[in-house]
């Protein structure tokens, strides 16, 4: 009976949930203005809601980005602290993967190209597929300038805040989802995704946890 907590602060949505056996408990906050405020109290509250304690958790799941610099540091610092003190393993997952997977499920799509606004004319891009019920990353998450984006004819669903902010992107697709990706950041999807990785043994310790900002790939 797996018990775990999941947290992602890569967007304006404070995503927080707990799994206790087959039950899920969510305490996410939309349009949070301060992710750091009372973060450990929020974690304690959702654990109480799930009738479990932090010492009982099998693993900690955290979204490592890409996303807002200040936001990512909040959840990663909290998870590092808990893992260090209690020696609980960590499952670190791409924040884009969580969003893409929820979009797939909600829109009944097997291929998604996620394009999220990264600010200052840049975009976060991830490409994913579901094959035989297995979630697959088709390419590494990356960051690119809006002038570098050109997507030729594709069957994939194109989604994310990037296509809303920059409607003139060079995209040839009949399948566009004009909704902000962070609306799909869901703690239950995050937990299920992380649980698959945990069962495969894909965990790390707190010393190896770090945010994936992606911006070191962009030339100055």
C-alpha positions as CSV (number, residue, x, y, z in Angstrom):
1,X,0.0,0.0,0.0
2,X,2.0,2.9,-1.3
3,X,2.1,6.2,0.4
4,X,3.6,9.3,-1.2
5,X,3.4,13.0,-1.5
6,X,3.7,15.1,-4.7
7,X,4.5,18.7,-5.1
8,X,5.1,21.0,-8.0
9,X,5.7,24.8,-7.9
10,X,6.9,25.4,-11.4
11,X,3.9,27.5,-12.4
12,X,1.5,29.8,-10.7
13,X,-0.5,26.8,-9.6
14,X,0.7,25.3,-6.3
15,X,0.2,21.6,-7.0
16,X,0.1,19.4,-3.9
17,X,-1.3,16.0,-3.2
18,X,-0.9,12.8,-1.3
19,X,-1.7,9.1,-2.1
20,X,-2.5,6.8,0.8
21,X,-3.0,3.3,-0.6
22,X,-5.8,3.7,-3.3
23,X,-6.9,7.1,-2.0
24,X,-5.8,10.5,-3.3
25,X,-6.0,13.8,-1.5
26,X,-5.4,17.1,-3.1
27,X,-4.7,20.5,-1.6
28,X,-3.6,22.4,-4.8
29,X,-4.0,26.2,-5.0
30,X,-4.8,28.0,-8.3
31,X,-2.9,31.3,-9.0
32,X,-0.9,31.1,-5.8
33,X,0.9,34.4,-5.2
34,X,3.5,33.0,-2.7
35,X,4.4,29.3,-3.0
36,X,6.8,29.5,-0.1
37,X,4.3,30.8,2.4
38,X,3.3,28.1,4.9
39,X,4.6,25.4,2.6
40,X,5.4,23.0,5.4
41,X,2.0,23.7,7.0
42,X,0.3,22.9,3.7
43,X,2.2,19.7,3.5
44,X,1.2,18.8,7.1
45,X,-2.4,19.7,6.4
46,X,-2.7,17.4,3.4
47,X,-1.0,14.5,5.3
48,X,-3.5,14.9,8.1
49,X,-6.3,14.9,5.5
50,X,-4.9,11.6,4.2
51,X,-4.6,10.2,7.7
52,X,-0.9,9.5,7.4
53,X,2.4,10.9,8.6
54,X,5.4,12.1,6.8
55,X,7.5,9.3,8.3
56,X,5.2,6.7,6.6
57,X,5.8,7.9,3.1
58,X,7.5,5.5,0.6
59,X,8.7,8.3,-1.6
60,X,8.5,12.0,-2.4
61,X,7.6,13.2,-5.9
62,X,8.6,16.6,-7.1
63,X,8.4,18.5,-10.4
64,X,11.8,19.7,-11.3
65,X,10.7,22.1,-14.1
66,X,11.3,23.7,-16.4
67,X,9.4,26.6,-15.0
68,X,9.6,29.7,-12.9
69,X,13.0,30.1,-11.3
70,X,11.7,31.3,-7.9
71,X,8.9,28.8,-7.9
72,X,11.0,25.8,-8.6
73,X,13.3,26.5,-5.7
74,X,10.4,26.4,-3.2
75,X,9.3,22.8,-3.7
76,X,12.8,21.4,-4.4
77,X,14.2,23.0,-1.2
78,X,11.2,21.6,0.8
79,X,11.6,18.1,-0.6
80,X,15.3,18.1,-0.1
81,X,14.9,19.0,3.5
82,X,12.4,16.2,4.2
83,X,14.4,13.6,2.3
84,X,17.6,14.6,4.1
85,X,16.1,14.4,7.6
86,X,14.0,11.2,7.0
87,X,16.1,9.4,4.3
88,X,13.0,9.1,2.0
89,X,13.8,8.5,-1.7
90,X,12.8,11.1,-4.3
91,X,11.2,10.7,-7.7
92,X,12.1,13.8,-9.8
93,X,9.9,14.3,-12.9
94,X,9.6,16.9,-15.6
95,X,6.9,19.4,-14.9
96,X,6.1,19.4,-18.6
97,X,5.5,15.6,-18.5
98,X,2.9,16.0,-15.8
99,X,1.0,18.6,-17.8
100,X,1.2,16.7,-21.1
101,X,0.0,13.5,-19.5
102,X,-3.1,15.2,-18.1
103,X,-3.8,16.9,-21.4
104,X,-3.6,13.5,-23.1
105,X,-6.1,12.0,-20.7
106,X,-8.5,14.9,-20.7
107,X,-8.5,15.3,-24.5
108,X,-8.2,11.6,-25.5
109,X,-5.0,12.2,-27.5
110,X,-2.0,9.9,-27.9
111,X,0.5,12.6,-29.0
112,X,1.0,16.0,-27.5
113,X,3.5,18.7,-28.2
114,X,3.5,21.1,-25.3
115,X,4.7,24.7,-25.8
116,X,4.8,26.7,-22.6
117,X,5.7,30.4,-22.3
118,X,9.2,30.8,-20.8
119,X,9.2,34.6,-20.9
120,X,11.2,37.1,-22.9
121,X,10.3,35.5,-26.2
122,X,11.3,32.0,-25.2
123,X,9.3,28.8,-25.0
124,X,9.6,25.5,-23.2
125,X,8.9,22.6,-25.6
126,X,8.2,18.9,-24.8
127,X,7.0,16.1,-27.1
128,X,5.2,13.1,-25.8
129,X,3.2,10.0,-26.8
130,X,1.2,7.2,-25.3
131,X,2.0,3.8,-26.9
132,X,0.3,0.7,-25.6
133,X,-0.7,2.6,-22.5
134,X,3.0,3.6,-21.8
135,X,3.9,7.3,-21.6
136,X,6.9,8.0,-23.8
137,X,9.1,11.2,-24.0
138,X,9.8,11.6,-27.7
139,X,12.5,14.2,-27.2
140,X,14.2,15.9,-24.4
141,X,12.5,19.0,-23.0
142,X,14.1,22.1,-24.4
143,X,13.9,25.8,-24.6
144,X,13.8,27.8,-27.8
145,X,13.2,31.3,-29.0
146,X,9.9,32.1,-30.7
147,X,11.8,32.8,-34.0
148,X,13.2,29.2,-33.9
149,X,9.8,27.5,-33.8
150,X,8.6,25.8,-36.9
151,X,6.3,22.7,-36.6
152,X,5.3,21.1,-39.9
153,X,2.2,19.1,-40.4
154,X,1.6,16.8,-37.5
155,X,-1.2,14.7,-36.0
156,X,-0.1,15.7,-32.5
157,X,-2.2,18.0,-30.3
158,X,-0.4,21.3,-29.9
159,X,-1.1,22.8,-26.4
160,X,0.2,25.3,-23.9
161,X,0.4,28.9,-23.0
162,X,3.0,29.6,-25.6
163,X,0.6,29.3,-28.5
164,X,-1.8,31.6,-26.7
165,X,0.8,34.3,-26.1
166,X,2.4,33.9,-29.5
167,X,-0.5,33.1,-32.0
168,X,1.7,33.8,-35.0
169,X,4.1,30.8,-34.3
170,X,4.9,28.8,-37.4
171,X,2.7,25.8,-36.6
172,X,1.0,23.6,-39.2
173,X,-1.6,21.6,-37.3
174,X,-5.3,21.3,-37.2
175,X,-5.2,20.3,-33.6
176,X,-4.6,23.2,-31.2
177,X,-5.7,23.5,-27.6
178,X,-5.9,27.1,-26.6
179,X,-5.6,26.7,-22.9
180,X,-2.8,27.4,-20.5
181,X,-0.9,24.3,-19.7
182,X,-0.7,25.0,-16.0
183,X,-4.5,24.5,-15.8
184,X,-3.7,20.8,-16.3
185,X,-1.1,20.5,-13.6
186,X,-2.8,17.8,-11.5
187,X,-1.5,16.1,-8.3
188,X,-3.2,12.8,-9.0
189,X,-1.6,12.6,-12.5
190,X,1.7,13.6,-11.0
191,X,1.5,10.8,-8.4
192,X,0.5,8.1,-10.9
193,X,3.4,9.2,-13.2
194,X,5.8,9.2,-10.3
195,X,4.6,5.9,-9.0
196,X,5.5,4.2,-12.3
197,X,9.0,5.6,-12.0
198,X,9.2,4.5,-8.3
199,X,8.2,1.0,-9.2
200,X,11.0,0.9,-11.9
201,X,13.5,1.9,-9.2
202,X,14.0,5.4,-10.7
203,X,14.7,7.3,-7.5
204,X,17.4,9.7,-6.3
205,X,18.6,11.0,-3.0
206,X,18.4,14.6,-1.8
207,X,22.0,15.3,-2.8
208,X,21.2,14.7,-6.5
209,X,18.0,16.7,-6.6
210,X,18.2,19.9,-8.6
211,X,15.9,22.0,-10.8
212,X,16.0,21.7,-14.6
213,X,15.8,25.4,-15.6
214,X,16.9,24.6,-19.2
215,X,18.1,28.1,-19.8
216,X,21.8,27.1,-19.7
217,X,21.1,25.7,-23.2
218,X,20.3,29.2,-24.6
219,X,23.3,31.1,-25.9
220,X,23.7,34.6,-24.5
